[in-house]
Amino acid sequence: MRGLPPLSRLGLGAWAFGRTGWGDQDDRDSRAAVLRAVELGVNWIDTAAVYGDGHSERLIGRTLAELPQADRPLVFTKGGVRIERGGGKTFRDLSPASLRRECDGSLQRLGVERIDLYQLHWPVAHEDTVATAWATLGELRSAGKIRCAGVSNFELALLERCAAIGPIDAVQLPLSLLTRAVGASVLPWTAERRARALVYSPLESGLLSGRFSAQRLRSLDSDDWRGSRKQFQQPRVGQALGLVERLRPVAADLQTTVAQLAIAWTLTWPGVSAAIVGARSADQIDGLIGAAQLVLDEAARDRVRAALLETGAGEGPIDPPRNGA
C-alpha cells in the first residue's frame, strides 16, 4: 500500500475488543493483547467503528498512546456500518455525509491525525451507491484524513467498478480451510492488480483453533454471534471438528498447533498479503504468532488436502495453486 511500510504477515483483529458479539471481554485483556502483539512484531491492527459502537477504536487509541510513536503499529479501520440508536441493530450506510462523519469519529477515537487504511466495511445492493462511496474515500485520501483506501467483503464485479474510479489499496475478504470461495474469484484478481489481500477469520471464529468442541458450542454465551452461524450448526460443525482431528497429526509432525497450521495455510494462497487474527488476550497472541513463520511444504499441503477431501468440510477450491499454476 502506498506510503506504508511492509506489513507483518499477521495483523491483530480487534472485533472482540468492542465487547459485543463475543460474550464478555475485559478491557485489560484487550490492552494486554495489543501490547503483546506489538512486542512480538505485529505492525498493524484492524478494527471498525461498529465494533462496540466505537469502543474497540477507543481502547486501541488509549493503548497506542502508551507507546512511543516509533513503536506504534499501523491502524486500519472501517466505516459504512452503523448502529441504530435505541434499537441496537446494525445497518449499512454508505452515503458520503455519513462516511465523512464516521471517518472524523474514528480519527478522534483512535487519536491519530490520519488513518493508515480506511475501508468500506460492507457493500450495499445498489452499485451506484457503492461507487459514490468509493469516490468519497478518494476524497478523504486527497484531504489527508486517510493514507490508503480499501474495501471489505466485495465481490469481483464490484471490485472492477470501484477500481475504474480509483485504485484499491487493499481488499479484505474471508478465507479459511472451511471458507475457500474467494480462492477462485477475488484472490486471482488481487494478485493481478497487486492489491493487498488481507484475509480474515482464518480460524473460522475459533472453530479451527483446535480447542473448540461440541461441549464448547453448547456453552456459548447467549449474545455470542457464533451460535446463529451455519458453520456452527450440523452437519457443518461436525465436519469441521472432524477436519481438526485429522489435522492434529499433521500439526504435530510440523511441531506446531492446529491453529497455527490453519492460519499458515491461508498464507500459502497466491495474492494473500497477510492474515487478520483475532485475539482476546496476550496468551492467545502467544499461541498464534508462530503461524507467521510456519512454512508448509508440498507434503504438508498434500496431507491438508487429503483431510479436506476425507471430511468434506468447507466449500471452495480444495487447495491453493502450486508452482505458479
VOVO-27876 format. One record per atom (N, C-alpha, C): x, y, z. Coordinates in steps of 0.1 Angstrom, whole numbers, padded with zeros to 4 digits, always signed. Atoms other than C-alpha are relative to their C-alpha. Layout:
<atoms>
XYZ...
</atoms>
This chain:
<atoms>
+0008-0012+0000+0000+0000+0000+0009+0012+0000-0008-0012+0002+0013+0034-0009+0003+0007+0013-0004-0007-0012+0033+0051+0017+0001-0007+0013+0000+0008-0012+0031+0023+0042+0012-0010+0000-0010+0010+0000+0059+0000+0054-0005-0014-0003+0005+0013+0002+0057-0037+0046-0008-0005+0013+0009+0005-0011+0030-0054+0067+0006-0013+0005-0003+0013-0006+0037-0082+0091-0010-0010-0005+0009+0010+0006+0022-0115+0079-0013-0002+0008+0012+0000-0008-0002-0114+0108-0004+0014+0005+0005-0012-0005-0024-0085+0118-0009-0003+0012+0009+0003-0011-0044-0082+0150-0014+0005-0003+0014-0003+0002-0082-0083+0146-0006+0004+0013+0005-0006-0012-0100-0062+0172-0015+0000+0002+0014+0000-0002-0136-0071+0169-0004-0003+0014+0004+0003-0014-0138-0087+0203+0002+0011+0010-0003-0011-0009-0124-0056+0219-0012+0009+0002+0012-0009-0001-0157-0039+0212-0010-0005+0011+0008+0006-0011-0173-0062+0239-0014-0003-0004+0013+0005+0005-0202-0072+0217+0002-0011-0010-0001+0010+0010-0208-0103+0197+0008-0012+0004-0009+0011-0004-0183-0125+0215-0001-0003+0015+0002+0002-0015-0196-0126+0251+0009+0010+0007-0008-0009-0009-0177-0109+0280+0014+0002-0005-0014-0003+0003-0144-0092+0273+0005+0011+0009-0006-0010-0009-0122-0074+0298+0009+0009-0008-0009-0010+0006-0106-0042+0286+0015-0002+0003-0014+0003-0004-0075-0052+0305+0006-0011-0009-0005+0011+0009-0072-0084+0284+0002+0006-0014-0002-0006+0014-0077-0064+0252+0013+0008-0001-0012-0008+0000-0050-0039+0261+0012-0009+0000-0012+0008-0001-0026-0067+0270+0002-0007-0013-0002+0006+0013-0033-0084+0237+0007+0009-0010-0006-0009+0009-0024-0053+0218+0015+0002+0003-0014-0002-0004+0008-0047+0237+0009-0012-0003-0008+0012+0003+0019-0083+0233+0002-0002-0015-0002+0002+0015+0012-0084+0196+0010+0009-0005-0010-0009+0005+0033-0053+0191+0014-0004+0004-0012+0005-0005+0060-0067+0213+0006-0012-0009-0004+0011+0008+0061-0098+0190+0001+0003-0015-0003-0004+0014+0064-0079+0158-0012+0003-0009+0013-0003+0007+0027-0074+0147+0000+0015-0002-0001-0014+0002+0028-0040+0130-0013+0006-0006+0013-0007+0004-0009-0034+0122-0012-0007+0007+0012+0005-0007-0043-0037+0139-0012+0004-0009+0012-0002+0008-0076-0040+0121-0013+0001+0009+0012-0002-0008-0108-0026+0137-0011+0006-0008+0011-0006+0007-0140-0009+0128-0008+0009+0009+0008-0009-0009-0162+0019+0141-0012-0007+0006+0012+0007-0006-0191-0005+0146+0003-0010+0011-0003+0010-0010-0172-0028+0169-0002+0006+0014+0004-0006-0013-0189-0019+0202-0003+0014-0001+0004-0014+0002-0201+0013+0187+0011+0010+0004-0012-0008-0002-0166+0028+0188+0009-0004+0012-0008+0004-0012-0154+0010+0220+0013-0006-0004-0012+0006+0004-0128-0010+0201+0010+0011-0004-0009-0011+0004-0114+0021+0185+0006+0008+0011-0004-0008-0012-0113+0040+0218+0011-0008+0008-0009+0008-0007-0095+0011+0235+0014+0000-0007-0013+0000+0008-0069+0009+0207+0007+0014+0001-0006-0014-0001-0064+0047+0208+0007+0002+0013-0006-0002-0013-0058+0047+0245+0013-0009+0002-0012+0009-0001-0034+0017+0243+0012+0005-0008-0011-0004+0008-0014+0030+0215+0007+0013+0005-0005-0013-0006-0010+0064+0233+0011-0003+0010-0010+0004-0010+0011+0045+0259+0013-0003-0007-0013+0004+0006+0037+0035+0233+0007+0012-0006-0008-0011+0008+0065+0057+0218-0005+0000-0014+0005-0002+0014+0055+0070+0184+0006-0010-0009-0007+0009+0009+0081+0048+0167-0004-0014+0001+0004+0014-0002+0067+0016+0182-0015-0002-0003+0014+0002+0002+0031+0022+0173-0003-0007-0013+0004+0007+0012+0015-0002+0148-0009+0009-0009+0009-0006+0009-0004+0009+0118-0015-0003+0004+0014+0003-0004-0042+0012+0124-0009+0001-0013+0009+0001+0011-0067+0001+0098-0014-0001+0007+0013+0001-0005-0104+0007+0104-0010+0001-0012+0010+0001+0011-0137+0005+0085-0012+0009+0004+0012-0008-0002-0168+0026+0080-0011-0005-0009+0011+0004+0008-0202+0022+0064-0010-0009+0006+0009+0008-0007-0219+0001+0090-0003+0007+0014+0003-0008-0012-0237+0019+0118-0010-0007+0009+0009+0006-0009-0257+0011+0149-0012+0008+0002+0012-0007-0001-0293+0021+0151-0002+0004+0015+0001-0006-0013-0298+0044+0181-0014-0005+0006+0012+0005-0007-0323+0029+0206-0003-0014-0002+0003+0014+0003-0326-0004+0188+0011-0009+0001-0012+0008-0001-0291-0016+0188+0004-0008-0012-0003+0008+0012-0293-0032+0153+0009+0008-0009-0009-0007+0009-0267-0025+0127-0007+0001-0014+0005-0002+0014-0274-0012+0092+0011+0007-0008-0011-0005+0009-0253-0002+0062-0004+0014-0005+0002-0014+0005-0250+0035+0053+0013+0004-0007-0011-0005+0008-0226+0044+0025-0001+0014-0006+0002-0014+0005-0238+0079+0020+0013+0008+0003-0012-0008-0002-0210+0104+0016+0001+0008+0013+0000-0007-0013-0221+0125+0046+0003-0009+0011-0002+0009-0012-0222+0095+0069+0014-0005+0000-0014+0005+0001-0188+0082+0057+0009+0011+0005-0009-0011-0005-0172+0116+0064-0001+0002+0015+0001-0001-0015-0187+0118+0099+0006-0012+0006-0006+0012-0006-0176+0082+0106+0015+0001+0000-0015-0001+0001-0141+0089+0094+0005+0010+0011-0004-0010-0010-0139+0120+0116-0001-0006+0014+0001+0006-0013-0152+0100+0146+0011-0010+0003-0010+0010-0002-0127+0072+0140+0014+0007+0003-0013-0008-0003-0098+0098+0139+0000+0004+0014+0000-0005-0014-0109+0112+0172+0001-0012+0010-0001+0011-0009-0114+0078+0189+0014-0006+0000-0013+0007+0001-0081+0064+0176+0011+0010+0004-0011-0009-0004-0062+0096+0185+0011+0002-0010-0010-0001+0011-0045+0098+0151-0004+0012-0009+0002-0011+0009-0041+0126+0126-0005-0006-0014+0003+0006+0013-0045+0102+0096-0002-0015+0002+0002+0015-0001-0059+0066+0093+0008-0007-0011-0009+0006+0009-0034+0043+0077-0008-0007-0012+0008+0006+0010-0061+0023+0059-0015+0001+0004+0014-0002-0002-0098+0032+0057-0008-0009-0010+0007+0010+0009-0122+0005+0043-0015+0002+0001+0015+0001+0000-0158+0003+0032-0002-0014+0006+0001+0012-0007-0169-0024+0056-0008-0011-0007+0008+0009+0008-0197-0040+0035-0006+0008-0011+0007-0006+0010-0213-0032+0002-0015+0001+0002+0015+0000+0000-0250-0024-0004-0004-0005-0014+0005+0006+0013-0272-0037-0032+0001+0009-0012+0000-0010+0011-0272-0005-0052+0014+0003-0004-0014-0002+0004-0239-0004-0072+0003+0015-0001-0003-0015+0002-0242+0034-0079+0003+0006+0014-0003-0005-0014-0243+0040-0041+0014-0004+0004-0013+0004-0003-0212+0019-0037+0011+0008-0007-0009-0008+0008-0194+0037-0065+0002+0014+0006-0001-0014-0006-0202+0071-0049+0008-0001+0013-0007+0002-0013-0190+0058-0015+0015-0002-0003-0014+0002+0003-0157+0047-0031+0006+0013-0004-0005-0013+0004-0153+0081-0047+0002+0009+0013-0001-0008-0012-0158+0096-0012+0013-0004+0007-0013+0004-0007-0129+0076+0002+0012+0006-0008-0010-0007+0007-0108+0090-0026+0001+0015+0004+0000-0014-0005-0118+0125-0014+0006+0001+0014-0006+0000-0014-0109+0116+0022+0016-0002-0001-0014+0002+0002-0075+0104+0009+0007+0013-0005-0006-0013+0005-0069+0137-0010+0000+0010+0011+0001-0010-0011-0079+0156+0021+0010-0003+0011-0010+0003-0010-0052+0138+0041-0005-0007+0012+0005+0006-0012-0075+0121+0065+0003-0015+0000-0004+0014+0001-0066+0086+0053+0012-0001-0010-0012+0003+0009-0034+0072+0037-0004-0009-0011+0004+0010+0010-0049+0043+0019-0014-0003+0001+0015+0003+0000-0084+0032+0009-0001-0015-0005+0002+0014+0004-0097-0004+0007-0015-0003+0002+0014+0005-0001-0129-0025+0006+0000-0013+0008+0001+0012-0007-0141-0054+0026-0013-0007-0004+0012+0008+0004-0165-0082+0015-0006+0003-0013+0005-0003+0013-0167-0071-0021+0002-0011-0010-0001+0010+0011-0174-0094-0050+0007+0006-0012-0008-0004+0011-0155-0093-0082-0005+0011-0009+0005-0010+0008-0178-0072-0103+0000+0014+0006+0000-0013-0008-0180-0045-0076+0015+0005+0001-0014-0004+0000-0142-0045-0073+0004+0006-0013-0003-0006+0013-0139-0039-0110-0006+0014-0002+0006-0013+0002-0163-0010-0109+0007+0011+0009-0007-0009-0009-0145+0006-0079+0014+0003-0005-0013-0002+0006-0111+0001-0095+0000+0010-0012+0000-0010+0011-0122+0021-0125-0002+0014+0004+0001-0013-0006-0129+0050-0102+0013+0005+0006-0013-0003-0007-0097+0049-0082+0006-0012+0005-0007+0012-0004-0070+0025-0071-0005-0006+0013+0003+0007-0012-0079-0001-0045+0013-0004+0007-0012+0004-0006-0051-0004-0020+0000-0013+0007+0001+0013-0007-0064-0034-0001-0014-0005-0001+0013+0007+0000-0092-0059-0002+0000-0010+0011+0001+0009-0012-0103-0076+0030-0011-0011-0004+0009+0011+0004-0120-0110+0025+0002-0012+0009-0001+0012-0009-0128-0142+0044+0007-0012-0007-0007+0012+0005-0105-0172+0039+0004-0009+0011-0004+0010-0010-0101-0203+0059-0001-0014-0006+0002+0014+0005-0099-0241+0055-0014-0003-0003+0014+0003+0002-0137-0240+0056-0006+0009-0010+0006-0011+0009-0144-0208+0036+0011+0003-0011-0011-0001+0011-0124-0210+0003-0005+0006-0013+0006-0004+0012-0147-0195-0023+0009+0011-0007-0008-0011+0006-0125-0164-0028+0012-0005-0008-0011+0005+0007-0097-0186-0040-0002-0001-0015+0003+0002+0014-0114-0190-0073-0005+0013-0007+0006-0012+0006-0126-0154-0078+0009+0012+0004-0006-0012-0004-0112-0125-0058+0015+0000+0001-0015+0001-0002-0077-0137-0050+0008+0001-0013-0007-0002+0012-0067-0141-0086+0000+0015-0005+0001-0014+0004-0079-0105-0092+0009+0008+0008-0009-0008-0008-0060-0091-0063+0015-0002-0004-0014+0003+0004-0028-0109-0074+0003+0008-0013-0002-0006+0013-0032-0095-0109+0001+0015+0001+0001-0015-0002-0040-0059-0097+0011+0004+0010-0010-0003-0011-0013-0061-0069-0007+0009+0011+0007-0006-0011-0039-0050-0044+0003-0009+0012-0002+0008-0011-0032-0062-0009-0012-0008+0004+0011+0008-0005-0054-0091+0001+0002-0003+0014-0001+0003-0014-0060-0092+0038-0011-0009+0004+0010+0011-0003-0078-0124+0048-0004+0000+0014+0005+0000-0014-0099-0125+0079-0007-0014+0003+0006+0012-0006-0113-0153+0101+0007-0013-0005-0007+0013+0004-0086-0179+0092-0002-0011+0009+0003+0010-0009-0096-0198+0123-0015-0002+0001+0015+0002+0001-0133-0196+0113-0006+0002+0014+0006-0005-0013-0142-0177+0145+0002-0010+0011-0004+0009-0011-0124-0203+0167-0003-0014-0003+0003+0014+0003-0138-0234+0151+0012-0008-0004-0012+0007+0004-0104-0243+0137+0012+0002+0010-0010-0003-0010-0085-0233+0169+0007-0013+0006-0005+0012-0007-0080-0269+0180-0005-0002+0014+0006+0000-0014-0098-0261+0213-0015+0001+0000+0015-0001+0000-0134-0259+0201-0005-0014+0000+0006+0013-0001-0157-0288+0208-0015+0002+0000+0015-0001-0001-0194-0297+0208-0004+0005+0013+0003-0005-0013-0194-0290+0245+0002+0015+0001-0002-0015+0001-0180-0255+0239-0011+0006-0007+0010-0006+0008-0206-0249+0213-0013+0002+0009+0012-0001-0008-0234-0257+0238+0001+0010+0011-0002-0009-0011-0218-0234+0264+0002+0015-0004-0002-0013+0005-0216-0203+0242-0010+0010+0007+0009-0010-0006-0230-0171+0258-0012+0003-0010+0011-0003+0008-0264-0161+0246+0002+0011-0010-0003-0011+0009-0250-0130+0230+0012-0003-0010-0011+0004+0009-0222-0149+0211-0006-0002-0014+0006+0000+0014-0230-0144+0174+0003-0013-0007-0003+0013+0007-0214-0178+0165-0012-0010+0001+0010+0009-0002-0244-0196+0178-0010-0001-0011+0009-0001+0010-0265-0185+0149+0006-0002-0014-0007+0002+0013-0239-0192+0121-0002-0014-0005+0002+0014+0006-0245-0221+0097+0013-0008+0003-0013+0007-0002-0208-0230+0102+0000-0007+0013+0000+0006-0013-0216-0238+0138-0012-0009+0003+0012+0009-0001-0246-0260+0131+0003-0013-0008-0002+0013+0007-0248-0296+0119-0006+0001-0014-0011+0009-0002-0237-0311+0097+0014+0007-0001-0013-0007+0003-0210-0284+0091+0009+0000+0012-0009+0000-0012-0198-0282+0127+0007-0013+0002-0006+0013-0002-0193-0319+0128+0011-0003-0010-0011+0001+0011-0173-0319+0095+0012+0008+0004-0011-0008-0004-0152-0291+0108+0008-0006+0012-0007+0006-0011-0144-0308+0141+0007-0013-0004-0007+0012+0006-0136-0340+0121+0013+0004-0007-0012-0005+0007-0112-0319+0100+0011+0003+0010-0010-0003-0010-0095-0306+0131+0007-0012+0005-0006+0012-0005-0089-0341+0144+0010-0006-0010-0009+0006+0010-0073-0352+0111+0012+0009-0002-0011-0009+0001-0051-0321+0112+0010-0001+0012-0009+0000-0011-0037-0328+0146+0013-0007-0002-0013+0006+0002-0010-0353+0135+0008+0007-0010-0007-0008+0010-0001-0330+0106+0008+0011+0008-0006-0010-0008+0005-0302+0131+0011-0005+0009-0010+0006-0009+0024-0325+0155+0013-0002-0007-0012+0002+0007+0048-0335+0128+0007+0013-0004-0006-0013+0003+0054-0299+0120+0004+0008+0012-0003-0006-0013+0059-0291+0157-0007+0013+0002+0008-0012-0002+0031-0266+0157-0014-0004+0005+0014+0003-0005-0006-0264+0166-0009+0000-0012+0010+0000+0010-0037-0269+0146-0003+0014-0004+0004-0014+0003-0045-0232+0149+0011+0007-0009-0010-0006+0008-0011-0221+0135+0001-0006-0014+0000+0007+0013-0013-0247+0108-0012+0006-0009+0012-0005+0008-0048-0234+0097+0003+0015-0005-0004-0013+0004-0035-0198+0097+0010+0000-0011-0010+0000+0010-0004-0206+0078-0005-0005-0014+0005+0005+0012-0024-0225+0052-0006+0012-0008+0006-0012+0008-0043-0192+0042+0011+0008-0006-0011-0009+0005-0009-0175+0037+0007-0007-0012-0007+0007+0012+0001-0201+0010-0008+0004-0013+0008-0003+0012-0026-0187-0014+0007+0012-0007-0006-0011+0008-0011-0165-0042-0010+0012+0001+0008-0013-0002-0023-0129-0037-0003+0004+0014+0002-0004-0014-0026-0131+0000+0012+0007+0006-0011-0008-0006-0005-0104+0017+0001-0003+0015-0001+0002-0014-0014-0111+0053-0014-0005+0005+0012+0005-0006-0040-0126+0077-0003+0007+0012+0004-0007-0012-0060-0109+0103-0004-0011+0011+0002+0010-0010-0060-0130+0135-0006+0007+0013+0006-0006-0012-0084-0121+0163+0005-0007+0013-0005+0005-0013-0072-0125+0199-0006+0008+0011+0006-0006-0011-0087-0117+0232+0009+0002+0012-0009+0000-0011-0057-0120+0254+0014-0001-0005-0014+0001+0004-0019-0119+0254+0004-0015-0002-0002+0014+0001-0019-0157+0259-0004-0005-0014+0004+0004+0014-0038-0161+0226+0009+0005-0010-0010-0004+0010-0013-0140+0208+0012-0009+0000-0012+0009-0001+0015-0162+0221-0003-0013-0007+0003+0013+0006-0004-0193+0208-0002+0001-0015+0003-0001+0014-0009-0179+0173+0012+0006-0008-0010-0008+0007+0021-0158+0164+0010-0008-0009-0009+0009+0007+0042-0188+0152-0005-0003-0014+0005+0003+0014+0019-0191+0121+0007+0009-0010-0007-0010+0010+0038-0161+0105+0013-0006-0005-0013+0006+0004+0070-0182+0103-0002-0014-0005+0001+0014+0003+0055-0216+0096-0001-0002-0015+0000+0003+0015+0063-0230+0061-0006-0014-0002+0007+0013+0003+0041-0257+0047+0006-0005-0014-0006+0006+0012+0060-0279+0022-0011-0008-0007+0009+0007+0008+0044-0299-0005-0007-0012+0007+0005+0012-0007+0040-0330+0017-0011+0005+0010+0010-0005-0010+0022-0310+0044-0013+0005-0007+0012-0004+0007-0001-0294+0019-0008-0011-0006+0007+0012+0005-0009-0328+0004-0009-0006+0012+0007+0006-0011-0019-0340+0039-0012+0008+0004+0012-0008-0003-0042-0310+0045-0010-0002-0011+0010+0002+0011-0058-0315+0011-0007-0013+0002+0006+0013-0002-0064-0352+0019-0010+0001+0012+0009-0001-0011-0080-0342+0052-0013+0007-0004+0011-0007+0005-0103-0318+0035-0009-0009-0009+0007+0009+0009-0113-0344+0009-0007-0011+0009+0006+0011-0008-0119-0371+0036-0012+0005+0008+0010-0005-0009-0141-0349+0058-0011+0007-0008+0010-0008+0007-0159-0329+0031-0003+0013+0006+0002-0012-0007-0155-0299+0053+0002+0012-0009-0002-0013+0006-0159-0264+0039-0005+0000-0015+0004-0003+0014-0166-0250+0004+0010+0008-0007-0009-0008+0008-0145-0237-0024+0012-0009-0005-0012+0007+0005-0112-0247-0041+0007-0008+0011-0005+0008-0010-0096-0275-0022+0014+0003+0004-0014-0002-0002-0060-0263-0025+0005+0012-0007-0005-0011+0007-0041-0232-0033+0008-0004-0013-0008+0004+0012-0024-0232-0068+0015-0002+0004-0013+0003-0003+0011-0245-0067+0009+0002-0012-0010-0001+0010+0043-0238-0086-0004+0010-0011+0004-0010+0010+0029-0207-0102-0012-0003-0008+0011+0004+0008-0001-0225-0115-0012+0008+0003
</atoms>
